[in-house]
């Protein structure tokens, strides 16, 4: 039962925590009336009986109301002595900006406000979140002089959440850089196949960096390209085909002339392996075979053989169940860690009688029309103060999301600000769509934002059952606790689909919540994709071409789809599988899941000739390549005597994984067995460069301190989330004024009054007993008057 409350004219909130207990009051009054009527005999007059009944009713009322949890909430001001806690970041990344800490402290003290200065970062140690958290006090305020570039410890998002729990604020002073500093990074695959083109991206970023700079990329010591960035920053794509297996070293280097030289070069290692062996099974002549031949070591067959151990993955294209071959061996192969890509056509899936084969259990799709309208859904709508002026947008997006859901879905609504409350209890939309729409339109904004509490409220409404939470919010909350709660929900089979809605949407928070729970993030203009997941006969999806449903998956990340093969097999999503790409009618065109230790992908869209049509042309072909790579997994998992080491940074540990019959010898590393034939150890480099361990090379890049300059968005978000201020360098007087304002805090004070009612009831009872005893003593009545 939810608490009830009302607001008086003076702003005081009066309420009951457990109002359901008031039902005991009429019962108590009835019992008292019977007790007085049938037990009050003797000399007691009617007046005495009435007074006794009135007294006992008042006592009972006081006890019952006390049990119901009466409380008040009053807004009060608390006074304090203004002080400024100045937190100064003296880490290396801040040296590109002027040091104004001393002048600022002097100026604030000249305004009559004392200053305490603390250092929260130094050298390459930028544990800014930890430093700020250590200086926070309840109802306090800190002013941070930092770029917010955190290199360790807790994040600024977690620090902001902690500050809000203390009712504290975080303010900052601008630290715009005045010196030129560039840094270079290098991204790309850590493993590649021999003879196959690999792509890498060199990124040059920095501050006050508007003069041209040259970028040189070398592989194994030989320059492969040199490009000039006229704008001073930018990116350089690099493609290279490795002709030899083993470890290869890549270096991207820029010209100097800035503050630090250590970050003018980025290092990367690539382990090049033989092309993984893939079995291609088909009875037709399709271009997919020649496409695969360019990337992998492909063997062909018309049916699945009885031995699949030599292969990393099996690709089956347009083969009917009766022609598949040894399906049981294929299922064992996947369970033991092999990959499977099943490509559709006029002879596969529902057309190939897959439903009557054991391969059906292996696939992430089922056959025939689905019934997605049977989902259990809670719409979680943000009505906090951060929604504010954008509340109309919030409600419009919530109503739009609701319109995508089929009538057979069971839908409830929870609103939340700093706490959650029930708006509509779950019921089939066919019965309560109008009620849900009306309640959403009536929502009003106000209060702080706590998405974590909102998620817990939605979980409570689901009542321990699996389901889906559709979170409609601007993400105006720190990601710490909400991400933890979302992760816990995902483990319970509850996914969160977050929809960004509002004037200033924090996509980072909403994406993380969705990712942690195994759900999806949709922008406000993407809500129609909900029809793909929860539409049915009454809400069918109608799209144009192929639609990426989950852009965060390995297969679809960075993929652009422009083709439309035109046909699709009649399949439906299996619970627990990943819906990646939809056909124009909403049918799953690409889906994936894990089966046993293996990975399975289905591509069910095809052209008029039964092939993949435009999917094999750029840019769509990337989706096919990544589908095969996803199925293959680690291209060295079958090898023995192999060492894997990830690139790292100076003073950051990296894991060394060795696969073999025995742990490696001749090394100082302490290996521990983690699986049969798998051993692991850790190593930490102390200098920049390419390092060798157990016959394998890895890169030790410059410290993370030199990979970020300028004020981070996380610091600005922490200021906004805690209600702090962004000051300019010379605003010492404004900081002092803000400190005085903060020392006078306005806060809500909650007071429980059950003790007062219980005390009043006890005093009334004792008074009535004393009065009656005095009457007996004075002879006005007898002790055997009959009053109970």
HELIX and SHEET records of a PDB file:
HELIX    1   1 UNK A   19  UNK A   22  5                                   4    
HELIX    2   2 UNK A   23  UNK A   39  1                                  17    
HELIX    3   3 UNK A   46  UNK A   67  1                                  22    
HELIX    4   4 UNK A   92  UNK A   96  5                                   5    
HELIX    5   5 UNK A  101  UNK A  110  1                                  10    
HELIX    6   6 UNK A  128  UNK A  134  1                                   7    
HELIX    7   7 UNK A  156  UNK A  165  1                                  10    
HELIX    8   8 UNK A  287  UNK A  293  1                                   7    
HELIX    9   9 UNK A  321  UNK A  323  5                                   3    
HELIX   10  10 UNK A  327  UNK A  335  1                                   9    
HELIX   11  11 UNK A  349  UNK A  352  5                                   4    
HELIX   12  12 UNK A  354  UNK A  356  5                                   3    
HELIX   13  13 UNK A  358  UNK A  362  5                                   5    
HELIX   14  14 UNK A  372  UNK A  374  5                                   3    
HELIX   15  15 UNK A  388  UNK A  390  5                                   3    
HELIX   16  16 UNK A  391  UNK A  403  1                                  13    
HELIX   17  17 UNK A  429  UNK A  441  1                                  13    
HELIX   18  18 UNK A  451  UNK A  462  1                                  12    
HELIX   19  19 UNK A  480  UNK A  491  1                                  12    
HELIX   20  20 UNK A  507  UNK A  517  1                                  11    
HELIX   21  21 UNK A  524  UNK A  529  5                                   6    
HELIX   22  22 UNK A  530  UNK A  534  1                                   5    
HELIX   23  23 UNK A  613  UNK A  616  5                                   4    
HELIX   24  24 UNK A  621  UNK A  632  1                                  12    
HELIX   25  25 UNK A  704  UNK A  706  5                                   3    
HELIX   26  26 UNK A  713  UNK A  722  1                                  10    
HELIX   27  27 UNK A  732  UNK A  743  1                                  12    
HELIX   28  28 UNK A  754  UNK A  777  1                                  24    
SHEET    1   A 4 UNK A   4  UNK A   7  0                                        
SHEET    2   A 4 UNK A  13  UNK A  16 -1                                        
SHEET    3   A 4 UNK A  70  UNK A  78 -1                                        
SHEET    4   A 4 UNK A 745  UNK A 752 -1                                        
SHEET    1   B 5 UNK A 114  UNK A 123  0                                        
SHEET    2   B 5 UNK A  83  UNK A  91  1                                        
SHEET    3   B 5 UNK A 141  UNK A 145  1                                        
SHEET    4   B 5 UNK A 169  UNK A 173  1                                        
SHEET    5   B 5 UNK A 726  UNK A 727  1                                        
SHEET    1   C 3 UNK A 181  UNK A 188  0                                        
SHEET    2   C 3 UNK A 197  UNK A 207 -1                                        
SHEET    3   C 3 UNK A 234  UNK A 241 -1                                        
SHEET    1   D 5 UNK A 191  UNK A 193  0                                        
SHEET    2   D 5 UNK A 265  UNK A 273  1                                        
SHEET    3   D 5 UNK A 246  UNK A 254 -1                                        
SHEET    4   D 5 UNK A 213  UNK A 219 -1                                        
SHEET    5   D 5 UNK A 222  UNK A 229 -1                                        
SHEET    1   E 8 UNK A 297  UNK A 301  0                                        
SHEET    2   E 8 UNK A 277  UNK A 281  1                                        
SHEET    3   E 8 UNK A 313  UNK A 317  1                                        
SHEET    4   E 8 UNK A 339  UNK A 343  1                                        
SHEET    5   E 8 UNK A 598  UNK A 603  1                                        
SHEET    6   E 8 UNK A 588  UNK A 595 -1                                        
SHEET    7   E 8 UNK A 578  UNK A 582 -1                                        
SHEET    8   E 8 UNK A 547  UNK A 548 -1                                        
SHEET    1   F 2 UNK A 365  UNK A 367  0                                        
SHEET    2   F 2 UNK A 571  UNK A 573 -1                                        
SHEET    1   G 6 UNK A 420  UNK A 428  0                                        
SHEET    2   G 6 UNK A 410  UNK A 416 -1                                        
SHEET    3   G 6 UNK A 376  UNK A 382  1                                        
SHEET    4   G 6 UNK A 467  UNK A 473  1                                        
SHEET    5   G 6 UNK A 494  UNK A 500  1                                        
SHEET    6   G 6 UNK A 521  UNK A 522  1                                        
SHEET    1   H 2 UNK A 567  UNK A 568  0                                        
SHEET    2   H 2 UNK A 605  UNK A 606 -1                                        
SHEET    1   I 4 UNK A 642  UNK A 645  0                                        
SHEET    2   I 4 UNK A 653  UNK A 659 -1                                        
SHEET    3   I 4 UNK A 678  UNK A 684 -1                                        
SHEET    4   I 4 UNK A 672  UNK A 675 -1                                        
SHEET    1   J 3 UNK A 648  UNK A 649  0                                        
SHEET    2   J 3 UNK A 696  UNK A 701  1                                        
SHEET    3   J 3 UNK A 689  UNK A 693 -1                                        
END                                                                             
